[in-house]
């Protein structure tokens, strides 16, 4: 039996339609594969890649924990929002603007928020400073920046 458009103008066999859908989905997944990093650049950490192959430039620095508060959403019960500021070791290019006064939300691998046990294990509390690397996008349309933490490393 063939699927038809209204008024029966075009008849498309269902198998052909299914094959086209599978091919399009396969192409979309292939387009989001991770490329090898270019010299001097680091690949994005294990996070979802949105927008195709991307490259990042690393900027080491220090993060200062500004606040630790319970996550507001009910489905995030037991998780915490950790807000921090970041100071790079070297000034960033002008196109990224100043980071002074900006507050960022700490997320762990996979975009999840830390739980109480994680906060205690790493002694994360307001005022604490720790090493951190800011990865800024240099190529592609993925997440513009990603923070990498010492506890994310294997």
Phi and psi in degrees as a GROMACS rama.xvg file:
@    title "Ramachandran Plot"
@    xaxis  label "Phi"
@    yaxis  label "Psi"
@TYPE xy
-105.18  142.07  UNK-2
-78.3291  140.878  UNK-3
-128.268  153.517  UNK-4
-77.6228  164.514  UNK-5
-53.495  143.879  UNK-6
72.7963  2.8199  UNK-7
66.4865  26.3622  UNK-8
-71.4028  -37.0955  UNK-9
-128.294  128.889  UNK-10
-108.179  124.536  UNK-11
-122.342  122.604  UNK-12
-60.8704  140.816  UNK-13
-60.3093  -36.396  UNK-14
-63.0035  -41.1919  UNK-15
-64.8613  -42.2347  UNK-16
-62.0272  -44.2387  UNK-17
-63.4393  -42.7442  UNK-18
-62.4433  -39.7644  UNK-19
-65.1299  -41.5859  UNK-20
-62.7184  -45.3907  UNK-21
-61.8432  -41.2982  UNK-22
-64.3559  -42.8493  UNK-23
-65.3039  -44.3265  UNK-24
-62.4708  -42.2791  UNK-25
-60.9145  -41.7208  UNK-26
-65.7725  -38.1875  UNK-27
-64.6855  -41.3764  UNK-28
-68.0418  -38.2127  UNK-29
-65.6756  -36.1138  UNK-30
-65.661  -21.4691  UNK-31
-99.5669  19.216  UNK-32
-74.5204  155.965  UNK-33
-88.9385  125.626  UNK-34
-81.9056  165.956  UNK-35
-70.7158  140.975  UNK-36
-68.9506  149.771  UNK-37
-79.6991  165.517  UNK-38
-58.3883  129.784  UNK-39
84.0913  0.942053  UNK-40
-118.506  155.49  UNK-41
-114.862  147.209  UNK-42
-71.2753  159.688  UNK-43
-64.5266  148.574  UNK-44
-68.0213  -178.623  UNK-45
-69.0841  80.8092  UNK-46
-132.979  166.869  UNK-47
-63.7833  137.484  UNK-48
-99.2534  123.279  UNK-49
-119.158  125.315  UNK-50
100.921  7.70232  UNK-51
102.346  -170.329  UNK-52
-65.1449  136.205  UNK-53
-137.498  155.074  UNK-54
-127.488  151.406  UNK-55
-131.189  150.077  UNK-56
-108.675  129.048  UNK-57
-84.7565  141.27  UNK-58
-133.651  97.8884  UNK-59
-66.5563  153.237  UNK-60
-175.882  -157.7  UNK-61
-130.064  140.68  UNK-62
-108.32  142.11  UNK-63
-118.446  122.894  UNK-64
-69.8803  124.755  UNK-65
-98.5165  -39.0191  UNK-66
-156.174  152.918  UNK-67
-133.554  113.04  UNK-68
-133.978  151.567  UNK-69
-59.6428  141.782  UNK-70
-63.8222  138.133  UNK-71
-77.094  -26.073  UNK-72
-78.8872  143.213  UNK-73
-61.0477  -36.5988  UNK-74
-74.4572  -2.4272  UNK-75
-112.041  23.794  UNK-76
-57.6272  133.468  UNK-77
88.8279  -2.21882  UNK-78
-107.773  162.557  UNK-79
-130.528  145.576  UNK-80
-93.489  119.903  UNK-81
-109.523  113.79  UNK-82
-99.0813  140.772  UNK-83
-146.735  161.78  UNK-84
-108.957  161.672  UNK-85
-132.467  134.354  UNK-86
-122.869  110.3  UNK-87
-71.9691  153.84  UNK-88
-66.5243  -37.3394  UNK-89
-117.79  148.953  UNK-90
-60.2636  144.544  UNK-91
-86.7507  160.265  UNK-92
-59.2211  150.259  UNK-93
-58.6546  -30.4062  UNK-94
-61.7369  -21.4351  UNK-95
-89.3715  -9.37456  UNK-96
70.2905  -172.114  UNK-97
-87.5457  142.005  UNK-98
-93.2484  -6.6023  UNK-99
-60.36  127.533  UNK-100
83.9815  -6.48505  UNK-101
-82.1865  141.602  UNK-102
-113.429  133.356  UNK-103
-117.029  155.224  UNK-104
-99.6066  125.197  UNK-105
-75.1431  126.47  UNK-106
-126.319  148.907  UNK-107
-95.5614  -179.324  UNK-108
-51.3043  138.381  UNK-109
81.6616  3.74654  UNK-110
79.7517  11.0998  UNK-111
-84.6621  158.51  UNK-112
-89.3944  153.318  UNK-113
-73.5893  151.959  UNK-114
-101.118  176.357  UNK-115
-58.8386  -43.0214  UNK-116
-59.8958  -41.2458  UNK-117
-64.5988  -45.135  UNK-118
-59.3273  -43.0825  UNK-119
-68.919  -43.3611  UNK-120
-60.4529  -36.1904  UNK-121
-104.241  8.50916  UNK-122
51.3062  46.4207  UNK-123
-86.7529  113.864  UNK-124
-152.259  159.857  UNK-125
-53.76  136.362  UNK-126
96.7375  -21.5499  UNK-127
-70.5085  139.514  UNK-128
-114.185  142.494  UNK-129
-148.587  156.54  UNK-130
-65.7626  147.844  UNK-131
-158.383  151.488  UNK-132
-120.837  128.097  UNK-133
-96.7238  120.013  UNK-134
-101.114  116.129  UNK-135
-102.988  138.58  UNK-136
-66.6087  137.179  UNK-137
-119.284  -17.7702  UNK-138
-154.308  132.037  UNK-139
105.119  -172.944  UNK-140
-126.809  33.5587  UNK-141
-82.9203  -165.678  UNK-142
-54.3977  129.212  UNK-143
-64.932  -33.0404  UNK-144
-145.939  150.473  UNK-145
-138.933  133.245  UNK-146
-96.9978  133.658  UNK-147
-113.91  130.082  UNK-148
-108.763  155.216  UNK-149
-58.0063  -34.0016  UNK-150
-78.4476  -5.94397  UNK-151
-83.0539  -19.069  UNK-152
-77.3014  144.196  UNK-153
